[in-house]
Amino acid sequence: MNPRIQPKLSTKRPYGASSKPGPGCPGPLQFLAALGVDKFLSLRPTHNYREEATTVCPRLCRGSQEGRSMASEGGLSTMEPDGGAGGAALASPALPTTRVADPAELPFVTDSGERRGDMLYRRFGRTDEMISAIGMGGFHLGKSAVTDKEAVRLVHEGVDRGITFIDNCWDYNQGRSELRVGVALDQGGYRDKVFLMSKMDGRSKAEAARQIDTSLQRMRTDRIDLVQHHEILRYDDPDRIFAEGGAMEAFVEAKQAGKLRYIGFTGHKDPRIHLQMLAVAAERGFHFDAVQMPLNVMDAHFRSFAHLVLPYLVEHGIAVLGMKTFADGVLLKSEAPIQPLEYLHYCLNLPTSVVITGIQDQRDLDQAFEATRTFRPMDKAKIAELLARSRPHALEGKYELFKTSATFDGTAKNPQWLGEDVEAVAKLAPVME
Protein backbone atom coordinates (compact mmCIF):
# COMPACT_ATOMS: atom_id res chain seq x y z
CA MET A 1 0.00 0.00 0.00
CA ASN A 2 1.44 3.34 -1.00
CA PRO A 3 1.50 5.98 1.72
CA ARG A 4 -1.34 8.44 1.47
CA ILE A 5 -0.07 11.96 1.22
CA GLN A 6 -2.12 15.11 1.58
CA PRO A 7 -0.47 17.99 -0.31
CA LYS A 8 0.62 20.49 2.31
CA LEU A 9 -0.99 23.89 2.13
CA SER A 10 0.55 27.22 2.86
CA THR A 11 -0.06 28.21 6.47
CA LYS A 12 -1.24 31.60 5.26
CA ARG A 13 -5.03 31.42 5.35
CA PRO A 14 -7.00 33.48 2.84
CA TYR A 15 -9.79 35.78 3.95
CA GLY A 16 -8.79 35.46 7.60
CA ALA A 17 -9.75 31.79 7.70
CA SER A 18 -8.62 29.62 10.59
CA SER A 19 -6.69 26.36 10.26
CA LYS A 20 -9.84 24.28 10.71
CA PRO A 21 -13.56 24.63 9.94
CA GLY A 22 -15.46 26.56 12.52
CA PRO A 23 -16.38 30.13 13.48
CA GLY A 24 -13.15 31.47 11.98
CA CYS A 25 -13.83 29.95 8.60
CA PRO A 26 -16.06 32.02 6.31
CA GLY A 27 -18.66 29.68 4.88
CA PRO A 28 -20.56 30.15 1.62
CA LEU A 29 -23.14 32.31 3.37
CA GLN A 30 -20.50 34.68 4.68
CA PHE A 31 -18.87 34.91 1.26
CA LEU A 32 -22.27 35.81 -0.16
CA ALA A 33 -22.74 38.37 2.61
CA ALA A 34 -19.47 39.95 1.52
CA LEU A 35 -20.95 40.27 -1.94
CA GLY A 36 -23.91 42.18 -0.55
CA VAL A 37 -26.53 39.46 -0.75
CA ASP A 38 -28.23 39.90 2.64
CA LYS A 39 -30.97 37.34 2.14
CA PHE A 40 -28.49 34.47 2.46
CA LEU A 41 -27.87 35.45 6.07
CA SER A 42 -31.32 34.12 6.95
CA LEU A 43 -30.98 30.70 5.37
CA ARG A 44 -30.16 29.02 8.67
CA PRO A 45 -32.14 30.76 11.43
CA THR A 46 -30.51 28.68 14.18
CA HIS A 47 -27.15 30.29 13.50
CA ASN A 48 -26.49 34.02 13.58
CA TYR A 49 -24.17 34.44 10.60
CA ARG A 50 -24.33 38.25 10.72
CA GLU A 51 -23.19 38.25 14.35
CA GLU A 52 -20.47 35.72 13.57
CA ALA A 53 -19.28 37.64 10.53
CA THR A 54 -19.12 40.85 12.55
CA THR A 55 -17.23 39.19 15.39
CA VAL A 56 -14.82 37.04 13.42
CA CYS A 57 -14.57 38.62 9.98
CA PRO A 58 -15.53 42.29 10.21
CA ARG A 59 -14.14 42.83 6.72
CA LEU A 60 -16.89 40.59 5.41
CA CYS A 61 -19.68 42.43 7.21
CA ARG A 62 -20.86 45.59 5.48
CA GLY A 63 -22.62 46.79 8.61
CA SER A 64 -19.51 46.79 10.82
CA GLN A 65 -17.46 49.90 11.53
CA GLU A 66 -14.46 48.45 9.71
CA GLY A 67 -16.70 47.52 6.81
CA ARG A 68 -17.95 51.12 6.58
CA SER A 69 -14.39 52.41 6.71
CA MET A 70 -13.36 50.06 3.95
CA ALA A 71 -16.38 51.05 1.89
CA SER A 72 -15.49 54.71 2.31
CA GLU A 73 -11.88 54.09 1.36
CA GLY A 74 -13.02 52.12 -1.66
CA GLY A 75 -15.24 54.92 -2.94
CA LEU A 76 -18.54 53.40 -1.75
CA SER A 77 -21.09 55.70 -0.21
CA THR A 78 -22.87 55.23 3.11
CA MET A 79 -26.34 56.54 3.86
CA GLU A 80 -27.71 58.06 7.02
CA PRO A 81 -31.36 57.08 7.61
CA ASP A 82 -33.99 59.79 7.92
CA GLY A 83 -34.54 60.99 11.46
CA GLY A 84 -31.64 63.35 12.02
CA ALA A 85 -28.63 63.03 14.27
CA GLY A 86 -28.30 60.00 16.43
CA GLY A 87 -29.66 57.62 13.82
CA ALA A 88 -27.62 54.53 13.09
CA ALA A 89 -25.47 54.70 9.98
CA LEU A 90 -26.67 52.44 7.18
CA ALA A 91 -24.12 51.14 4.75
CA SER A 92 -25.20 51.12 1.14
CA PRO A 93 -25.36 47.71 -0.56
CA ALA A 94 -21.95 46.69 -1.81
CA LEU A 95 -21.86 45.84 -5.48
CA PRO A 96 -20.18 42.60 -6.53
CA THR A 97 -16.64 43.09 -7.76
CA THR A 98 -14.88 41.20 -10.51
CA ARG A 99 -11.44 42.18 -9.24
CA VAL A 100 -9.32 41.37 -6.21
CA ALA A 101 -6.70 43.64 -4.71
CA ASP A 102 -3.95 41.01 -4.83
CA PRO A 103 -4.52 38.28 -7.44
CA ALA A 104 -1.61 36.24 -6.05
CA GLU A 105 -3.11 36.02 -2.56
CA LEU A 106 -4.20 32.42 -3.02
CA PRO A 107 -3.98 29.11 -1.20
CA PHE A 108 -1.22 26.99 -2.70
CA VAL A 109 0.55 23.70 -2.11
CA THR A 110 3.98 23.45 -0.53
CA ASP A 111 4.19 19.72 -1.27
CA SER A 112 3.51 18.66 -4.85
CA GLY A 113 2.11 15.26 -3.80
CA GLU A 114 3.25 11.66 -4.02
CA ARG A 115 5.52 11.17 -7.01
CA ARG A 116 5.52 7.86 -8.87
CA GLY A 117 7.46 8.02 -12.11
CA ASP A 118 6.40 11.10 -14.05
CA MET A 119 2.97 11.37 -12.38
CA LEU A 120 1.90 13.00 -9.11
CA TYR A 121 -0.86 11.70 -6.87
CA ARG A 122 -3.00 13.66 -4.47
CA ARG A 123 -5.73 12.89 -1.97
CA PHE A 124 -9.32 13.02 -3.18
CA GLY A 125 -10.75 15.57 -0.74
CA ARG A 126 -11.23 14.23 2.78
CA THR A 127 -11.12 10.58 1.67
CA ASP A 128 -8.13 8.24 1.79
CA GLU A 129 -8.14 7.74 -1.99
CA MET A 130 -5.22 8.95 -4.05
CA ILE A 131 -5.79 10.05 -7.65
CA SER A 132 -3.51 11.32 -10.38
CA ALA A 133 -2.93 15.09 -10.25
CA ILE A 134 -3.69 15.23 -13.98
CA GLY A 135 -7.00 13.89 -15.25
CA MET A 136 -7.85 12.93 -18.82
CA GLY A 137 -10.70 15.09 -20.13
CA GLY A 138 -13.50 13.12 -21.72
CA PHE A 139 -14.81 15.78 -24.09
CA HIS A 140 -11.72 15.76 -26.30
CA LEU A 141 -11.67 11.97 -26.49
CA GLY A 142 -15.05 12.09 -28.23
CA LYS A 143 -14.27 14.75 -30.80
CA SER A 144 -14.89 13.83 -34.42
CA ALA A 145 -11.25 14.67 -35.21
CA VAL A 146 -10.23 11.72 -33.01
CA THR A 147 -10.90 8.21 -34.28
CA ASP A 148 -12.36 5.48 -32.09
CA LYS A 149 -9.08 3.57 -32.26
CA GLU A 150 -6.97 6.60 -31.31
CA ALA A 151 -9.22 7.45 -28.36
CA VAL A 152 -8.85 3.94 -26.96
CA ARG A 153 -5.09 4.07 -27.51
CA LEU A 154 -4.78 7.40 -25.70
CA VAL A 155 -6.71 6.08 -22.69
CA HIS A 156 -4.60 2.94 -22.51
CA GLU A 157 -1.28 4.77 -22.83
CA GLY A 158 -2.35 7.44 -20.36
CA VAL A 159 -3.32 4.85 -17.75
CA ASP A 160 -0.20 2.76 -18.41
CA ARG A 161 1.94 5.84 -17.76
CA GLY A 162 0.14 6.79 -14.56
CA ILE A 163 -3.11 8.70 -15.18
CA THR A 164 -5.85 7.29 -12.96
CA PHE A 165 -8.55 9.99 -13.19
CA ILE A 166 -10.85 9.79 -16.22
CA ASP A 167 -13.39 12.57 -16.80
CA ASN A 168 -16.60 12.29 -18.81
CA CYS A 169 -20.17 13.54 -19.15
CA TRP A 170 -23.50 12.10 -20.25
CA ASP A 171 -23.88 14.79 -22.95
CA TYR A 172 -20.34 14.91 -24.38
CA ASN A 173 -20.41 14.51 -28.15
CA GLN A 174 -23.87 12.91 -28.16
CA GLY A 175 -22.58 10.09 -25.96
CA ARG A 176 -19.54 9.27 -28.10
CA SER A 177 -17.10 10.25 -25.32
CA GLU A 178 -18.61 7.79 -22.85
CA LEU A 179 -18.86 5.05 -25.46
CA ARG A 180 -15.19 5.34 -26.39
CA VAL A 181 -14.06 5.34 -22.77
CA GLY A 182 -16.28 2.33 -22.18
CA VAL A 183 -14.54 0.39 -24.93
CA ALA A 184 -11.12 1.35 -23.54
CA LEU A 185 -11.92 0.41 -19.96
CA ASP A 186 -13.59 -2.85 -20.93
CA GLN A 187 -10.27 -4.20 -22.21
CA GLY A 188 -7.41 -5.64 -20.18
CA GLY A 189 -8.79 -4.77 -16.75
CA TYR A 190 -8.40 -1.03 -17.27
CA ARG A 191 -11.65 -0.24 -15.44
CA ASP A 192 -10.14 -1.34 -12.14
CA LYS A 193 -7.09 0.87 -12.70
CA VAL A 194 -8.94 4.19 -12.86
CA PHE A 195 -11.08 6.59 -10.83
CA LEU A 196 -13.98 7.16 -13.23
CA MET A 197 -16.09 10.31 -13.22
CA SER A 198 -19.08 11.43 -15.24
CA LYS A 199 -21.59 14.27 -15.07
CA MET A 200 -25.37 14.42 -15.45
CA ASP A 201 -27.53 17.28 -16.73
CA GLY A 202 -30.89 16.16 -15.37
CA ARG A 203 -32.45 18.42 -12.75
CA SER A 204 -35.36 16.10 -11.94
CA LYS A 205 -35.06 12.76 -10.19
CA ALA A 206 -36.45 10.89 -13.18
CA GLU A 207 -34.15 12.50 -15.75
CA ALA A 208 -31.03 12.24 -13.58
CA ALA A 209 -31.72 8.57 -12.86
CA ARG A 210 -32.18 7.87 -16.56
CA GLN A 211 -28.92 9.59 -17.44
CA ILE A 212 -26.97 7.74 -14.73
CA ASP A 213 -28.18 4.39 -16.08
CA THR A 214 -27.34 5.42 -19.65
CA SER A 215 -23.82 6.42 -18.64
CA LEU A 216 -23.28 3.12 -16.84
CA GLN A 217 -24.33 1.22 -19.97
CA ARG A 218 -22.19 3.30 -22.31
CA MET A 219 -19.08 2.97 -20.17
CA ARG A 220 -19.66 -0.76 -19.62
CA THR A 221 -19.39 -0.58 -15.86
CA ASP A 222 -21.54 -1.28 -12.83
CA ARG A 223 -20.36 1.79 -10.91
CA ILE A 224 -19.01 5.29 -11.50
CA ASP A 225 -16.64 6.53 -8.81
CA LEU A 226 -17.77 10.15 -8.93
CA VAL A 227 -21.00 11.50 -10.44
CA GLN A 228 -21.52 15.26 -10.60
CA HIS A 229 -24.38 17.61 -11.28
CA HIS A 230 -23.30 19.22 -14.54
CA GLU A 231 -23.32 22.89 -15.56
CA ILE A 232 -24.55 24.64 -12.42
CA LEU A 233 -24.90 27.89 -14.34
CA ARG A 234 -28.17 29.37 -13.11
CA TYR A 235 -29.24 30.51 -9.66
CA ASP A 236 -32.25 28.20 -9.80
CA ASP A 237 -30.16 25.09 -10.47
CA PRO A 238 -29.53 24.38 -6.76
CA ASP A 239 -33.23 24.74 -5.96
CA ARG A 240 -34.22 22.39 -8.76
CA ILE A 241 -31.62 19.80 -7.76
CA PHE A 242 -32.46 19.82 -4.05
CA ALA A 243 -36.23 20.06 -4.50
CA GLU A 244 -38.55 17.19 -3.65
CA GLY A 245 -38.36 14.99 -6.72
CA GLY A 246 -35.11 16.72 -7.76
CA ALA A 247 -31.92 15.23 -9.14
CA MET A 248 -30.23 14.88 -5.75
CA GLU A 249 -32.75 12.20 -4.81
CA ALA A 250 -31.66 10.16 -7.83
CA PHE A 251 -27.98 10.62 -6.93
CA VAL A 252 -28.49 9.53 -3.33
CA GLU A 253 -30.52 6.48 -4.36
CA ALA A 254 -27.89 5.57 -6.98
CA LYS A 255 -25.19 5.80 -4.31
CA GLN A 256 -27.19 3.57 -1.99
CA ALA A 257 -27.58 1.08 -4.84
CA GLY A 258 -23.82 1.03 -5.48
CA LYS A 259 -24.05 2.74 -8.87
CA LEU A 260 -21.86 5.64 -7.73
CA ARG A 261 -19.51 6.29 -4.84
CA TYR A 262 -19.13 10.06 -4.51
CA ILE A 263 -21.25 13.10 -5.39
CA GLY A 264 -20.10 16.49 -6.66
CA PHE A 265 -21.08 19.35 -8.94
CA THR A 266 -19.49 21.40 -11.66
CA GLY A 267 -20.06 24.71 -13.39
CA HIS A 268 -18.12 27.39 -15.23
CA LYS A 269 -20.21 30.55 -15.30
CA ASP A 270 -19.80 32.51 -12.06
CA PRO A 271 -18.24 31.72 -8.65
CA ARG A 272 -21.25 33.23 -6.89
CA ILE A 273 -23.44 30.52 -8.37
CA HIS A 274 -21.04 27.91 -6.96
CA LEU A 275 -21.40 29.57 -3.57
CA GLN A 276 -25.18 29.48 -3.96
CA MET A 277 -25.01 25.73 -4.60
CA LEU A 278 -22.83 25.24 -1.52
CA ALA A 279 -25.16 27.41 0.57
CA VAL A 280 -28.28 25.49 -0.44
CA ALA A 281 -26.48 22.22 0.25
CA ALA A 282 -25.40 23.44 3.68
CA GLU A 283 -28.95 24.53 4.49
CA ARG A 284 -30.09 20.98 3.80
CA GLY A 285 -27.22 19.35 5.67
CA PHE A 286 -25.59 17.91 2.54
CA HIS A 287 -21.80 17.84 2.13
CA PHE A 288 -20.39 17.51 -1.38
CA ASP A 289 -17.41 15.24 -1.95
CA ALA A 290 -16.07 17.23 -4.91
CA VAL A 291 -16.52 20.49 -6.76
CA GLN A 292 -15.22 21.16 -10.27
CA MET A 293 -14.56 24.68 -11.55
CA PRO A 294 -12.39 26.77 -13.90
CA LEU A 295 -8.91 27.41 -12.54
CA ASN A 296 -6.38 29.06 -14.82
CA VAL A 297 -3.94 31.96 -15.06
CA MET A 298 -6.69 34.36 -16.14
CA ASP A 299 -9.35 33.35 -13.62
CA ALA A 300 -7.40 35.01 -10.80
CA HIS A 301 -8.14 38.44 -12.31
CA PHE A 302 -11.83 38.17 -13.23
CA ARG A 303 -14.85 36.68 -11.37
CA SER A 304 -12.37 34.40 -9.76
CA PHE A 305 -13.29 30.89 -8.68
CA ALA A 306 -9.84 30.59 -7.11
CA HIS A 307 -10.46 33.58 -4.87
CA LEU A 308 -14.12 33.16 -4.01
CA VAL A 309 -14.72 29.41 -3.95
CA LEU A 310 -11.39 27.62 -3.53
CA PRO A 311 -10.72 28.72 0.10
CA TYR A 312 -14.09 27.37 1.23
CA LEU A 313 -13.51 24.00 -0.46
CA VAL A 314 -10.06 23.63 1.08
CA GLU A 315 -11.29 24.44 4.57
CA HIS A 316 -14.13 21.91 4.31
CA GLY A 317 -12.15 19.04 2.81
CA ILE A 318 -14.01 19.07 -0.51
CA ALA A 319 -11.98 17.72 -3.41
CA VAL A 320 -11.06 20.49 -5.86
CA LEU A 321 -11.27 19.52 -9.53
CA GLY A 322 -9.68 22.11 -11.79
CA MET A 323 -10.75 22.56 -15.39
CA LYS A 324 -10.57 25.05 -18.27
CA THR A 325 -6.78 25.22 -17.95
CA PHE A 326 -6.64 26.21 -21.63
CA ALA A 327 -10.41 26.50 -22.26
CA ASP A 328 -10.13 24.25 -25.33
CA GLY A 329 -7.27 26.42 -26.61
CA VAL A 330 -9.07 29.76 -26.34
CA LEU A 331 -6.76 31.10 -23.64
CA LEU A 332 -3.75 30.43 -25.84
CA LYS A 333 -5.27 32.69 -28.51
CA SER A 334 -4.62 35.62 -26.19
CA GLU A 335 -0.92 35.27 -27.05
CA ALA A 336 -0.07 36.08 -23.45
CA PRO A 337 3.67 35.53 -22.83
CA ILE A 338 3.00 32.30 -20.94
CA GLN A 339 4.11 28.82 -21.97
CA PRO A 340 1.60 25.92 -22.02
CA LEU A 341 3.46 24.15 -19.22
CA GLU A 342 3.12 27.28 -17.09
CA TYR A 343 -0.66 27.14 -17.52
CA LEU A 344 -0.63 23.62 -16.10
CA HIS A 345 1.92 24.41 -13.39
CA TYR A 346 -0.23 27.28 -12.12
CA CYS A 347 -3.19 24.94 -11.65
CA LEU A 348 -1.04 22.27 -10.01
CA ASN A 349 0.23 24.91 -7.60
CA LEU A 350 -3.29 25.40 -6.27
CA PRO A 351 -4.62 22.82 -3.77
CA THR A 352 -6.33 20.79 -6.48
CA SER A 353 -6.94 17.07 -6.16
CA VAL A 354 -6.80 16.83 -9.96
CA VAL A 355 -6.41 19.16 -12.93
CA ILE A 356 -8.51 17.90 -15.83
CA THR A 357 -7.05 18.69 -19.22
CA GLY A 358 -8.15 17.84 -22.75
CA ILE A 359 -6.06 15.13 -24.41
CA GLN A 360 -6.83 14.39 -28.05
CA ASP A 361 -3.40 13.53 -29.45
CA GLN A 362 0.07 12.35 -28.46
CA ARG A 363 1.35 15.88 -28.00
CA ASP A 364 -1.35 16.63 -25.43
CA LEU A 365 -0.63 13.39 -23.58
CA ASP A 366 3.12 13.97 -23.46
CA GLN A 367 2.58 17.57 -22.34
CA ALA A 368 0.44 16.40 -19.39
CA PHE A 369 3.19 14.11 -18.15
CA GLU A 370 5.86 16.74 -18.74
CA ALA A 371 3.83 19.11 -16.56
CA THR A 372 3.78 16.75 -13.59
CA ARG A 373 7.37 15.61 -14.14
CA THR A 374 8.69 19.18 -14.02
CA PHE A 375 6.31 20.68 -11.46
CA ARG A 376 7.76 22.09 -8.27
CA PRO A 377 5.72 24.20 -5.82
CA MET A 378 5.95 27.93 -6.48
CA ASP A 379 5.91 30.64 -3.83
CA LYS A 380 3.74 33.74 -3.94
CA ALA A 381 6.42 35.83 -5.65
CA LYS A 382 6.59 33.42 -8.58
CA ILE A 383 2.81 33.26 -8.84
CA ALA A 384 2.60 37.06 -8.76
CA GLU A 385 5.09 37.30 -11.62
CA LEU A 386 3.13 34.77 -13.66
CA LEU A 387 -0.18 36.51 -13.02
CA ALA A 388 1.36 39.86 -13.95
CA ARG A 389 1.93 38.43 -17.41
CA SER A 390 -1.67 37.25 -17.74
CA ARG A 391 -3.25 40.40 -16.30
CA PRO A 392 -3.48 42.57 -19.45
CA HIS A 393 -5.33 39.77 -21.22
CA ALA A 394 -7.60 38.79 -18.34
CA LEU A 395 -9.22 41.86 -16.80
CA GLU A 396 -12.44 41.78 -18.85
CA GLY A 397 -12.81 38.03 -19.24
CA LYS A 398 -12.40 38.31 -23.00
CA TYR A 399 -10.73 34.91 -23.33
CA GLU A 400 -12.70 33.18 -20.58
CA LEU A 401 -15.64 32.69 -22.91
CA PHE A 402 -17.20 30.18 -20.56
CA LYS A 403 -17.84 33.09 -18.17
CA THR A 404 -18.75 35.85 -20.63
CA SER A 405 -20.62 34.08 -23.43
CA ALA A 406 -22.90 31.11 -24.07
CA THR A 407 -20.25 29.30 -26.11
CA PHE A 408 -19.66 26.57 -23.52
CA ASP A 409 -23.23 26.38 -22.17
CA GLY A 410 -24.49 23.05 -23.46
CA THR A 411 -27.58 22.92 -21.27
CA ALA A 412 -28.60 26.44 -22.33
CA LYS A 413 -28.51 25.38 -25.95
CA ASN A 414 -30.21 22.06 -25.14
CA PRO A 415 -32.63 22.73 -22.27
CA GLN A 416 -34.29 19.35 -22.85
CA TRP A 417 -31.23 17.77 -21.22
CA LEU A 418 -32.37 19.25 -17.90
CA GLY A 419 -35.68 17.39 -17.97
CA GLU A 420 -39.15 18.56 -16.95
CA ASP A 421 -39.99 20.55 -13.83
CA VAL A 422 -40.72 18.55 -10.70
CA GLU A 423 -44.37 17.86 -9.85
CA ALA A 424 -44.66 20.60 -7.21
CA VAL A 425 -43.51 23.27 -9.66
CA ALA A 426 -45.73 21.94 -12.45
CA LYS A 427 -48.78 22.19 -10.18
CA LEU A 428 -48.05 25.77 -9.18
CA ALA A 429 -46.83 27.16 -12.48
CA PRO A 430 -49.21 29.24 -14.62
CA VAL A 431 -49.66 28.44 -18.28
CA MET A 432 -46.95 30.32 -20.17
CA GLU A 433 -48.06 31.39 -23.66
N, C-alpha and C positions, 0 to 999 in steps of 0.2 A: 504493500500500500504506500503510495507516495504521500509525503507529508502535505498537509493542507495548509496553504499559506494565504493569509489575507494581506493584500497589498497595503503597506503602511501609508497612512495619510499624514499630511502636514499637520502639525499641532496647532497651526493657526486656524481658528474657526471663523468661517464667514458669517457676517451678519450678527456677530456677537453670540453665536451658538455655543452651548456648552459641549463637553466631551461625551455626553450621553443624552438620550432623549429625556425630556422632562421640561420643567418650567422655563429653563434657559434656552430651550430649542424652539425657535419660531416654527410653528406648524403651518399647514397650508392656509388656515384661516387667518393667521397673523400676517403672512405674506400678502394675502388679499386685502387685509386691513391697510397695509402699507401702500397698496395701490388705490386706496380710497373707496373700497367697496364695503361700506358699513354693514350691509345686510348679512354678510357672512359671519359677523360677530354674534349673531343670534341663532346660529345653526344648532349649537349645543347648549341649551339653557342651563344645564347643570354645571357649567364651567364658565367663569367670567373671563373671557379672553381679552376684553378691553382692559380690565384691571390688571391682568397678567402682563399684557403688552406694555402698559404704562409703567409697571413695576420693574419688569425685567428688560424690556427693549423699548425705552422711551423714543428711540429714533423711529420705531415702527408705528408709533401712536400719534396721529395727527393732532389729537386733543391735548397732548402733554406740552409743558412749557418748552422743553427742548425741541419738540416737534414744531411748535410755532416759531421758535428762533430759526430752525433750519429752513422752514418755509419762507420766512422773511429774507434770510440770506440768499435763498434760491430764487427770489423774485416772485414768490407767491404772495397773494394778498391774504389778510385776515379780516374778518368782519366783526364789528361790535353789534350785538343785538339791540333793537330798539328798547328804550327804557332809560337812557341816560347813563350817567356815571354809576359805577358799582356793578353794572351788569357783567356777567361772565363773558370773556372773549370767546368767539366762535371761529374756529379755523375754517377757512373755505375748503371745499373738497379738493383733494390733490388729484391732479390729472395723471394718468399712467404715463410713464416715461419709457422711451425705447433706448435710452442710453444709461450707462453706468459711469460713475466718476473714474473708476480705475478698472479697466477691462481685465487686467491681469490678476486682480484680487479674486482668486478662484481656489477651490480645493484641488489638491493634486497629490499624486502618489510619490512617496519617497522610496518605495520598493517596487520594482517593475513586475514582480510576481515570480512564480516558479518557472524556471527555464529548463526546458527539455529539448535539446537540439536547437533548432531555429525558432521554435514556438514558445510563447509564454502562456502560463495558465493562471487564472484568477478565480477567486471564490464567487459563486453565484449567489449574490446577496447575503442573507443571513444563514444560508444552508451550508452544508459541508461539501457540496459538490464543486469540483473544479472544472472549468471550461476554458477553451482556448480564447486568448485575448483578442484574436481576430476571428470573426465569423464570416461564413460564405453566404453572400446575399442571394436569395432565391429568385428575385425578379430578373436579374441578368441571365441566369441559367435558362430561363424560358424564352428569351428573346428569339425572334425569327432568324436573326443573323447567326445564331448558334445552332448547330445541328444536334439531334438527339444523341448521337454517338459522342460528340465532343462534350456535351453537358455531363454525360455519365463519366467520361474520362476525367474531366476536371474535378468532379466530386471525389472520385477514387484517389486521384493523385493528391488532392488537398488533404483528405483524411489520412492517407499513407504518410504524408509529411508532417502531420500533427494538428490539423484543424479538426476540432470536435463539435463546433457549434454550426448548425445548418439552419438558415433562415428561410421562411417561405410565407405564403399567404393564399387563402382560398381563391382570391380573385386575380392573382398574378397571371397575366397572359392567357386568360380564359381557361385556367387550370393547367396549362402546359408546364408551368414551373413545378407544381406538385407532382405531376405525372412523371417528369424526368427524374426528379429526386427519388421518387418511389422506385423506379427501375434501378437506379444506382444503389440504393440502400438494400434492395432485395437480393443483391448478388454478394456472395462471399462473406456474409456476416457483417456487412458494413452498418446495418441498422444498430447493432449493439455497440458500435464504436463511437456513436455520435449523440449529442444532445440536440434533439430535433424540436424546432419551433415552427408554429404557423399562426396565422392571424385570421380572425373572422369578422365580417362586416355586419352580420345580423344584429339588430337592436332588440328584436323580440325573442322570447324563449324558443318559439317554434323555428324561426329562421336560423338562429344561432345553432340550435341542435342539428338542423339539417346540414348546415355547412360543416360542422365538426365531423359528422359521419361521412360526408363527401370527401373531406380532406384525408381522413383515415383510409378510405378506400383507394384514393389516388396514390397515396404514399405507401400503400401496401404494408400497413403497420396496425397493431392493435392499441397503440398508445402514442400520444404526442407529449413530449416532455414539458413544453411550455406552450400554452395557447393564450393569445392576446386579443383583446378588443381592438379592432383596427380603426385607424383614422378617427380618433377623437378630435374632431375639428370644430364642433359646434357646441355652444353652451348647453344645449338641450340633450346632448349625447349622454352625459352621466345620468340624467333623470330617466331617460328611456331605458338605459341598461339596468339601472337599479330598481326600476318600477316593478310592481307585481306583474308577473308574466313577461318580465324583461330578460335580456340576454344573460344577465348574471345567473339567473336561475338555471339556465341550460348549462353554463360553465360549471357551476357547483355540482349539479347532478352528474355531469360527465366526469368530473374528478372523482366523485364517490363511486362511479362505475368503473374506474380505472382507465378511462379513455384519455385522460390528461393528468399531469402531475402538478403543474404550477400554473398560476393565473397572473396575467399582466395586461397592460394596455399600451397603445402606441398612438402617436399623433405628431403632426409636423407644423401646425398652423401658428399657434401662439402659446407661450408658456403659461399664460393666465388660464387657459382652458385646461391645461394639465393640472394646475392647482385646483381648479374647480372639480375635476374628477377625483383628485385626492381628498378634497374637502367633503364631497358627497360620500365617498367611501368611508371616511373617518366617522361621519355622522351615523352611518349604519353599522359601524363596528367592523368593517372589512379592511383587511390589510393586504395590499398587493404584494406579490412576490417579485415582480419586475416591472419596470417602466422603460419604454423605448422612446427616444427623442433625438432631434438633430443636435449634433455637437460637432462644430468645425471652427476653423480659424476666423470665420466671419460672424458666426453666431454671437461671440463675446461682445460685439459692438451694437447689436440690433435685436430687440425683443428676445433677449438671451435666455435660452433654456439652461445654459450652464450657470448663469447667475441667479435665476429665479427658482428653478426647480431642483437642480443638482444638489444643493446643500441639504434640502429636506430629505431627499432620497438617501443620501449618505448617512445622515443622522438616524434614520429609521430602518437601516439595514435592507433597503429595497435594491435589488440588482439593477444597475444602470446599463442599459443597452444603447450604445451610441450608433447613430446612423447619419446619412447625408454628409459623409466626410467630404465627398466631391460633388454631391447632388447630381449624380449621373453625368458628371463632366462639366456641369454648368459653372461651377466655381472656378474651374481652370480657365474658362473663357474670359475671366476678369484680367488675365495676364498679370496678376499680382506677383511680385518677385519672391515666390515661395515654391519650393520644390515639392513634388508629389509625396515624397517620403516625409516631409515636414508636416503636411496635412495629416498624415496618419500618426506621426509622433505626437502631435498636439493632442489628438484624441486619446492616445494611449497614456498620456501624462495626466489626464483626468481620472478620477476614481471610477472608471468603467469596468464592469465585469467582462464586457465584450464590445468590440467595435466591429459593426457589420459593414462590409464593403462589397461592392459589386465585383464579381469575377466572371468574365465571359471569354477570356483567352489566357494563354500561357503567360503573357506579359503581366496581366493583372495578378495571376496566382503567384508568380515569382516576386512581384512587388510587395505583396502582403507578407510573405515570409522574410523578405529583406527588411521590412519595417520592424518586425518583432526581433529579428536578429540584431539589428543595429540600435534598437531603442535603449536609451538610458534616461532615467528621470531627470527632468529639467527643473531648475529653480525659478523663482518668480522673475528674476532679471531676464533670463532667457525667454520665458514666455512673453514678457513685456516687449522684448525686441521683436519677436515673431509677430505679435499682434499689432505692433506699430507698422509693420509692412502690410498687413491686411486692412488696416483702418481706412485708408482712402477709398477702398473698393467696397467697404461693408456698411457704411453709415446709414444708407437708405434702404438696405435690403435688396438692392437691385439684382444681385446674383443669387440670393436665397429665394428663388421663385416659389418654393413650397410655402413660404410665409406670405408673399406679396402678390400671388396670382393663383389661379385655379389649375395651373398646369399639372400639379401632382395630385389633385383631389379626385381620386377615382370614384369615391362614393357620391360626390356632388354631381359628377357626370352620369352616374348610374345609380340613382336613388333607389331603384328596385332591389339593389343588393342589401339595403338596410332592412327590408321586410315591411310588413304592415304595422300600423300602430297597435299597441296592446288593447285589450278589450275595454279597459276602463276609459281610455282616451277616446276610443271609437264611440262609446256610449254618450260621452259628454260633448264631443265635437259637433259644431253646426255643419250643415251642408255647405261646402265651399263651391261656388259656381264661377 
